[in-house]
Amino acid sequence: MEPTRVGDLVTVAPGGPPLAGIVFDLPGSDKAVVAVVDATRGPSLRTVPLAIVTERPDAAGTDAALRALIRRTPAPGAVNARSGSGGAGRGSAAHGRVAKHRTTGK
């Protein structure tokens, strides 16, 4: 079996009925973020162990909704304007605190 890659069509078997999905991200060597359609919640992203993910050869009827979810979700690790480097904490390295009151020289 080939290694799972981002964008692969997969089946997720979480213990209940198997769900058709598309791999969105591989954050580690043993887990995957998969877009699936839940009957009660609709299209969503789930982090699942790779052990319950298998390849599926055929397209499913829910693939259009899953691709739309993936298209409107920001890429993992994306940098936004406020976070600077994508990490947690303050927005910028400079100006770490407010300026003190400046006296007039009296």
C-alpha positions, 0 to 999 in steps of 0.5 A: 500500500502506498503512503497516504498523501494530502488530497487522497480519497480515503475511507475512515472507519471510526468504529461506526459506519465508514465515512468517505473523506479526503486527506487535508493534512498530515500533522504527524507520522501517525495521524491525519486531518481528514475532511468527512461528511457527518450525517448530523454535523455536515462536512467537517475536519477530523483528526484521526489515526492513520490506522483507521484510514484506507484508500478508496478508488472511486469518487463519492457523492460527497466529494464536492462538499468536501472539496468546498470545505477544503477550499475555504479552510486556511492552509495548515500553518498559514501566517496571518497578519496579527501573528507574525510568524504563525506562532502564539504570543504577541504580534510583533517582536518590536514594541513589546511594551507601551512607551512611558510618559514623557516629561516636559522638562520642568 
